[in-house]
Amino acid sequence: MQHAAPARSGVLIGLTVLLLGTLTTASAAPAAGDEQLGLSRHLKSVGALFYGAWWCPACTRQKALFGEQAAQELPYVECDRVPSDRERCEAARIKAFPTWDLKGKERLTGVQSLEELKSWSGYGR
């Protein structure tokens, strides 16, 4: 019985060090959503548009890459619910979802990685 206490205290010390190391690392790193939020705002500022539809699973995946907060700030055009936006999508000749459009000059279709969207839009240059 005398040997069990040192073993337990060693485990507790190990877990405490692991927990403190994890907390220190997490607090030193920027919040996970900061980069996504910055990209979302950048896309809006350069005139990019994200065309999608509420029922589109690929659009849902695209938004999920940004996280909840940043996804709310995306320059999103809903092509199937709002009549005025539906007309915008038709005028822009959107044929697939998701479609990313940069000022009517460059387009990407399908789910894009955040890295691809950064490169495409000139984020961080």
C-alpha positions as CSV (number, residue, x, y, z in Angstrom):
1,M,0.0,0.0,0.0
2,Q,2.9,2.4,0.6
3,H,4.0,2.1,-3.0
4,A,0.6,3.0,-4.5
5,A,0.6,6.6,-3.2
6,P,3.9,7.5,-5.0
7,A,2.6,5.9,-8.3
8,R,-0.7,7.9,-8.0
9,S,1.1,11.1,-7.3
10,G,3.4,10.5,-10.3
11,V,0.4,10.1,-12.5
12,L,-1.3,13.2,-11.1
13,I,1.9,15.2,-11.7
14,G,2.2,13.9,-15.2
15,L,-1.5,14.8,-16.0
16,T,-1.1,18.2,-14.4
17,V,2.0,19.0,-16.6
18,L,0.2,17.7,-19.7
19,L,-2.9,19.8,-18.9
20,L,-0.8,23.0,-18.2
21,G,1.2,22.5,-21.3
22,T,-1.9,22.2,-23.4
23,L,-3.5,25.3,-21.8
24,T,-0.3,27.3,-22.3
25,T,0.0,26.3,-26.0
26,A,-3.7,27.0,-26.6
27,S,-3.6,30.4,-25.0
28,A,-0.4,31.4,-26.9
29,A,-1.8,30.5,-30.3
30,P,-4.2,32.8,-32.1
31,A,-7.9,31.9,-31.9
32,A,-8.8,29.3,-34.5
33,G,-11.3,31.5,-36.1
34,D,-9.1,34.6,-36.5
35,E,-7.6,33.5,-39.8
36,Q,-10.9,32.3,-41.2
37,L,-12.6,35.6,-40.2
38,G,-9.8,37.6,-41.8
39,L,-10.1,35.7,-45.0
40,S,-13.9,36.1,-45.0
41,R,-13.6,39.8,-44.6
42,H,-10.9,40.0,-47.2
43,L,-13.0,38.1,-49.8
44,K,-15.8,40.6,-49.2
45,S,-13.4,43.6,-49.5
46,V,-12.0,42.5,-52.9
47,G,-15.5,41.9,-54.4
48,A,-15.6,38.1,-54.3
49,L,-19.0,36.5,-54.2
50,F,-19.9,33.0,-53.0
51,Y,-22.9,31.7,-54.8
52,G,-24.7,28.8,-53.2
53,A,-28.0,27.2,-52.3
54,W,-29.5,26.3,-48.9
55,W,-30.0,22.7,-50.0
56,C,-26.4,22.2,-51.4
57,P,-24.3,19.9,-49.3
58,A,-21.1,21.1,-50.9
59,C,-22.1,24.7,-49.9
60,T,-22.6,23.6,-46.4
61,R,-19.1,22.0,-46.4
62,Q,-17.6,25.2,-47.9
63,K,-19.1,27.3,-45.1
64,A,-18.0,24.8,-42.4
65,L,-14.3,25.3,-43.5
66,F,-14.7,28.9,-42.3
67,G,-16.4,28.1,-39.0
68,E,-19.7,29.5,-37.8
69,Q,-18.6,33.1,-37.1
70,A,-16.6,33.7,-40.3
71,A,-19.2,31.9,-42.4
72,Q,-21.7,34.6,-41.4
73,E,-19.5,37.3,-42.8
74,L,-18.9,35.6,-46.2
75,P,-20.1,37.5,-49.3
76,Y,-22.8,34.8,-49.8
77,V,-25.5,34.9,-52.4
78,E,-28.4,32.5,-51.8
79,C,-29.5,31.3,-55.2
80,D,-32.7,29.4,-54.3
81,R,-34.6,31.2,-51.5
82,V,-34.7,35.0,-52.2
83,P,-36.2,36.0,-55.5
84,S,-33.8,39.0,-56.0
85,D,-30.8,36.8,-55.3
86,R,-32.1,34.1,-57.6
87,E,-32.2,36.7,-60.3
88,R,-28.6,37.7,-59.5
89,C,-27.5,34.1,-59.9
90,E,-29.3,33.8,-63.2
91,A,-27.8,37.0,-64.4
92,A,-24.4,35.8,-63.4
93,R,-25.0,32.5,-65.2
94,I,-24.2,30.4,-62.2
95,K,-24.4,26.8,-63.3
96,A,-23.0,24.9,-60.2
97,F,-22.7,25.3,-56.5
98,P,-20.7,26.5,-54.8
99,T,-19.3,29.0,-57.3
100,W,-16.8,31.7,-56.2
101,D,-16.7,34.8,-58.4
102,L,-14.1,37.5,-58.3
103,K,-15.6,40.7,-59.9
104,G,-17.0,38.7,-62.8
105,K,-13.4,38.0,-64.1
106,E,-12.4,34.8,-62.3
107,R,-14.4,31.8,-61.1
108,L,-13.9,28.7,-59.0
109,T,-16.5,26.0,-58.8
110,G,-16.8,23.3,-56.1
111,V,-15.6,23.3,-52.5
112,Q,-12.3,25.3,-52.3
113,S,-9.7,24.9,-49.5
114,L,-9.0,28.1,-47.5
115,E,-5.4,28.0,-49.0
116,E,-6.9,28.0,-52.5
117,L,-9.2,30.9,-51.7
118,K,-6.3,32.9,-50.2
119,S,-4.2,32.4,-53.3
120,W,-7.0,33.1,-55.7
121,S,-8.0,36.3,-53.9
122,G,-4.6,37.6,-53.1
123,Y,-5.0,37.4,-49.4
124,G,-1.8,38.3,-47.5
125,R,0.0,39.8,-50.4
